[in-house]
């Protein structure tokens, strides 16, 4: 009887232990933000922040100083996404990576807002956005069906957790992205892009 109990416990322990394939599949599904021992050699700020609105699919906006993203599953036709463009200098390192952060709220500054899941998905785009011409209906195609990055921003601010892998920097060219609310629950972001204190979406460049 005692032997049967011990054998059952051992079998349960073996079955519950993660196998190598399980660990690999979890890593593939949730890629980790690469760790760099050094600080980025450069932080790039967006040259274009162009909102596209599902409620006004043919209206093209000029670039803004603020970023806004909104999605809720029960509201149809009201999603707001953000197209982001970075002009990449000629003399940059080979590795580029999206980043996001929000500073402590300033008493007299723009009051940023993060509601809901606090998660954003970021896709690369196959062609450039055109300031004042690109709309919801004419937005470029994404480079893949899976997001390139997922941003998880704490609601009290600070540095966001960004999952994804670095991509090759396109030196001397534009790199454009589409930012949308992750389908993990309702989400709303509103911020004023600033370099000091660093606020919003940026791109880190590494050598």
C-alpha positions in Angstrom: 0.0 0.0 0.0 2.8 2.4 0.9 4.6 1.5 -2.3 1.5 2.3 -4.4 1.2 5.7 -2.6 4.8 6.6 -3.2 4.6 5.5 -6.9 1.5 7.6 -7.4 3.3 10.7 -5.9 6.3 10.2 -8.1 4.2 9.9 -11.3 2.3 13.1 -10.4 5.5 14.9 -9.8 6.9 13.8 -13.2 3.7 14.7 -15.1 3.6 18.2 -13.4 7.2 19.1 -14.2 7.7 21.3 -17.3 9.5 19.6 -20.2 11.9 21.3 -22.4 9.4 21.7 -25.2 7.0 23.5 -22.9 9.6 26.0 -21.9 10.6 26.7 -25.5 7.0 27.3 -26.6 6.5 29.7 -23.8 9.6 31.6 -24.7 8.5 31.7 -28.4 5.1 33.0 -27.4 6.4 35.7 -25.1 9.8 36.7 -26.4 11.8 38.6 -23.9 13.2 42.1 -24.3 16.9 41.6 -25.2 19.2 42.5 -22.4 22.0 44.9 -23.2 24.8 45.5 -20.7 25.4 49.0 -22.0 23.0 51.9 -22.3 21.6 52.7 -25.8 24.1 54.7 -27.8 21.2 56.8 -29.0 17.5 57.4 -28.2 15.4 58.5 -31.2 12.1 60.4 -30.8 9.3 60.0 -33.4 9.2 62.5 -36.3 5.6 61.5 -37.0 2.7 60.7 -34.7 -0.3 60.2 -37.0 -3.6 59.1 -35.5 -6.0 57.0 -37.6 -9.6 56.7 -36.5 -12.1 53.9 -37.4 -15.0 56.3 -37.0 -13.5 58.6 -39.7 -11.8 56.1 -42.0 -11.1 58.5 -44.9 -9.9 61.4 -42.8 -6.1 61.9 -42.9 -4.5 63.7 -39.9 -1.3 65.7 -39.8 1.3 64.6 -37.4 0.5 65.4 -33.7 2.4 66.2 -30.6 0.3 63.8 -28.6 -0.3 60.1 -28.9 -3.7 58.4 -28.4 -4.7 54.7 -28.6 -8.1 53.4 -27.8 -9.8 50.0 -28.1 -12.8 48.3 -26.5 -14.3 45.0 -27.7 -18.0 46.1 -27.3 -17.6 49.4 -29.2 -17.5 48.9 -32.9 -16.2 51.5 -35.2 -14.5 53.6 -32.6 -11.0 52.3 -32.4 -8.1 54.7 -32.5 -4.6 53.6 -33.6 -1.4 55.5 -33.9 1.1 55.5 -36.8 4.6 56.3 -35.7 7.5 57.2 -37.9 11.2 57.5 -37.0 13.8 59.2 -39.3 16.9 57.1 -38.8 20.3 58.9 -39.0 23.0 57.7 -41.3 25.5 56.9 -38.5 23.7 54.6 -36.1 24.3 51.2 -34.6 22.8 48.1 -36.2 20.2 47.3 -33.6 16.9 49.2 -33.1 14.3 48.5 -30.5 11.0 50.2 -29.5 10.7 51.6 -26.0 8.0 53.4 -24.0 7.9 55.3 -20.7 5.9 57.7 -18.8 7.3 60.0 -16.1 5.7 60.9 -12.8 2.7 63.2 -13.3 3.7 66.8 -13.4 1.7 69.3 -11.4 1.4 71.8 -14.3 2.2 69.6 -17.2 0.2 67.5 -19.6 -1.6 64.8 -17.6 -1.0 61.5 -19.4 -3.6 58.7 -19.0 -3.4 54.9 -19.1 -6.6 53.0 -18.5 -7.6 49.4 -18.9 -5.1 46.6 -19.6 -2.2 49.1 -20.2 -1.0 47.0 -23.2 -0.2 48.1 -26.7 0.8 46.0 -29.7 3.3 47.4 -32.2 3.7 46.2 -35.9 6.2 47.1 -38.5 4.8 48.5 -41.7 5.7 47.5 -45.3 5.6 51.1 -46.7 5.9 54.6 -45.3 3.0 56.6 -43.8 2.4 59.9 -45.6 1.8 62.8 -43.3 -1.6 64.4 -43.9 -2.6 61.7 -46.5 -2.6 58.3 -44.7 -6.0 57.4 -43.2 -7.6 54.4 -41.6 -8.6 53.1 -45.0 -5.2 53.8 -46.6 -2.8 52.7 -43.8 0.1 50.5 -45.0 0.1 46.8 -44.7 1.8 45.2 -41.6 5.0 43.2 -42.1 3.6 40.3 -40.1 0.4 39.0 -38.5 2.0 38.9 -35.1 3.0 42.1 -33.3 6.7 43.0 -33.5 6.5 44.3 -29.9 4.0 44.3 -27.0 4.2 47.3 -24.5 2.9 46.8 -21.0 2.8 50.1 -19.3 2.3 50.3 -15.5 -0.7 52.6 -14.7 1.4 54.6 -12.3 4.0 55.4 -14.9 7.6 54.5 -15.2 9.4 52.4 -17.8 7.2 50.0 -19.7 8.0 46.3 -20.1 8.5 45.7 -23.8 8.5 42.2 -25.2 10.0 41.6 -28.6 13.3 41.4 -30.4 15.6 44.1 -31.8 15.3 44.8 -35.5 18.0 46.0 -37.9 18.2 49.8 -38.0 17.5 51.2 -41.5 20.3 53.8 -41.5 19.4 56.9 -43.5 15.8 55.8 -44.0 12.4 56.0 -42.2 11.1 53.2 -40.0 7.3 53.3 -39.5 5.1 51.4 -37.1 1.4 50.9 -36.2 0.4 51.0 -32.6 -2.9 49.5 -31.5 -4.5 48.4 -28.2 -3.6 44.8 -27.4 -6.7 42.5 -27.5 -6.3 41.8 -23.8 -9.2 43.9 -22.6 -10.2 47.6 -23.0 -7.3 50.0 -23.2 -6.8 53.7 -23.5 -3.6 55.7 -23.7 -3.2 59.5 -24.0 0.2 61.2 -23.7 2.2 64.2 -24.8 5.4 63.2 -26.5 8.4 64.9 -24.8 12.2 64.5 -24.7 12.6 65.9 -21.2 11.3 64.3 -19.2 11.2 61.4 -21.7 7.6 60.7 -22.3 6.0 58.3 -24.8 7.2 56.1 -27.5 10.9 56.1 -28.5 13.5 53.9 -30.3 16.7 52.8 -28.6 19.7 52.2 -30.8 22.4 49.8 -29.8 25.8 49.0 -31.3 
